């Protein structure tokens, strides 16, 4: 069986506007270029979300609040004929030192096994240094988006010596670059 390629997506600040612990449906807002970019990529890649959700651990919202908000996102994308196969989320605080919080790769093992993914031909897209380190640790290519919190984390990315495959400021442009890199 041929291994598949995936786009592993951070959620807040990558797909949706990151409004300080996004969990209220009335605050839901897709970022520019997301629908168009995902549509360009969907013939070549499977889509999965991996997201740190420390707001649950902080008591700002519940797992059910997270699920309701995330289901809203999945529904909006599905109406556009875009399928997110699964969302993996870490509800813990950084201080909890759990195994599921990015940049740790617990979810990568699950993704590879569950969906038969060739991680070396896959991409991680996110707006935090931990997203990029997660992708690097997993062995896939990475794109650091300066959307969401990315702009203010750019210096941190450099100071930590984390080197993404690419840095981009728009999801649609990101999708076009990924497709171009597939041809090269």
URPE-V341417 format. One record per run of one state. SS is the DSSP state (@ for helix, = for strand, . for the rest). FROM is the first residue (numbers start at 0). LEN is the number of residues. If there is no record, write none. Layout:
# URPE-V341417
SS | FROM | LEN
SS | FROM | LEN
This chain:
# URPE-V341417
. | 0 | 3
= | 3 | 1
. | 4 | 1
= | 5 | 4
. | 9 | 2
= | 11 | 1
. | 12 | 3
= | 15 | 1
. | 16 | 8
@ | 24 | 3
. | 27 | 2
= | 29 | 1
. | 30 | 3
@ | 33 | 8
. | 41 | 4
= | 45 | 7
. | 52 | 1
@ | 53 | 4
. | 57 | 5
@ | 62 | 17
. | 79 | 4
= | 83 | 7
. | 90 | 3
@ | 93 | 3
. | 96 | 9
@ | 105 | 10
. | 115 | 1
= | 116 | 1
. | 117 | 1
@ | 118 | 3
. | 121 | 1
= | 122 | 4
. | 126 | 2
@ | 128 | 10
. | 138 | 2
= | 140 | 5
. | 145 | 4
@ | 149 | 10
. | 159 | 6
= | 165 | 3
. | 168 | 2
@ | 170 | 13
. | 183 | 1
